[in-house]
Amino acid sequence: MEVSHDYFLCDGCQNKNFTRIHSFSIRFYGVNFSDDLVYDKLTDELFQCTKCGKTFTKEQIEEVLAEFKKKRRS
């Protein structure tokens, strides 16, 4: 059985290595039943190319990987 790897590549420089970047925040908002503010803790995650510095979201990477699956199945 043949095994092959398809890598997500940076569309700027074709590099396959990325570092993870996290940013942390708190989002405040009001609700109808209270005068107090409610908050959510948020963590944003980006992936930065180790060669050119271009960043990608997890969703962008997942879309490309899904395309790889479609191509291999057909």
N, C-alpha and C positions, 0 to 999 in steps of 0.2 A: 504494500500500500504506500503510495506516494504522500509525503508530508511537505507542505509548503507554508511559508509565512507571508502574510501581506501586512506591511507596516503602514501606520498613519505617518505621512511625511509632511513636514512644513512646506506649505505651498510657496514660501518665499525663497528657501534655500535647499529643499529636499533632505533636510536633516531628520533623523528619526528619534532623537533624544530630547526630552523635555523635563523641565523642573516644575514642581507644583507651587503655585502662589495662592496663599489664603489671605482674605481680608475679612475682618470681623466688624459687625455693626449691630446696633439696636435700632429697631424701627418702632416709633411711637404712633399711636392712633387712638382716636376717640371711639366710643361705642354709644349707642342710643340709650342704654339702660343705666349708665353711670357717668358721673362727672369726672371720674378718674381716667387717666390715660392708661391704655393697655400697650404692652410692648412685646415684640418678638426679637429673639436673638437670631442673627443671620450670619452665615458663613458663606462667602462667595469663593469659588474655586476656579482658578485659571491655570492654564498650562503654557509655559514659556519655552520656546525653542532655545536650546543651549548654544546654538551657533549665531543666529541673527536676532534673537530677542523677541520675535513676533509671538503674540499670545493667542490662544484658542480657548473657547469654552468647552466644557465636557460634552455639551450637546453637539457642537460642531464635529468633534472627534467621533462621537457615536454615530452621526449621520454617515461619515465616510466608512466606518467599520461595517455599518449595515449594508452599504453598497458593495463592499467586498463579499459579504455573505450572498447577496443576490447574484453577483457575477459567478461565484463558485457553484451555486446550485443550478444555474442554467447551462 
